[in-house]
């Protein structure tokens, strides 16, 4: 069972450099009402954060109860789905 060590209200509040300094190599993100809103829209800020995390070497795992095909329409082919 996984439990969070920290909880944030918005993904943009998470400091990527601090994660890396702590030795964190990857992050699991829930899609529904976390990365996308109820309208299935990924904001530019959230997309920028995810892309920056990947560019800086973090593995980003996207978790959702939604179907994978629906996620592929929102995220690029370099995303990992759990």
RAURJO-V892606 format. One line per field, one symbol per residue. phi: phi as a letter, one per 30 degrees, with the letter a starting at -180 (. if undefined). A space follows every 10 residues. Layout:
BEGIN
phi: ???
END
This chain:
BEGIN
phi: .cbddbbbdb eddddddded ddidcabcbd ddicdcdddi ccdedddddd ddedddjddc cccadddeed dddccddddc cc
END
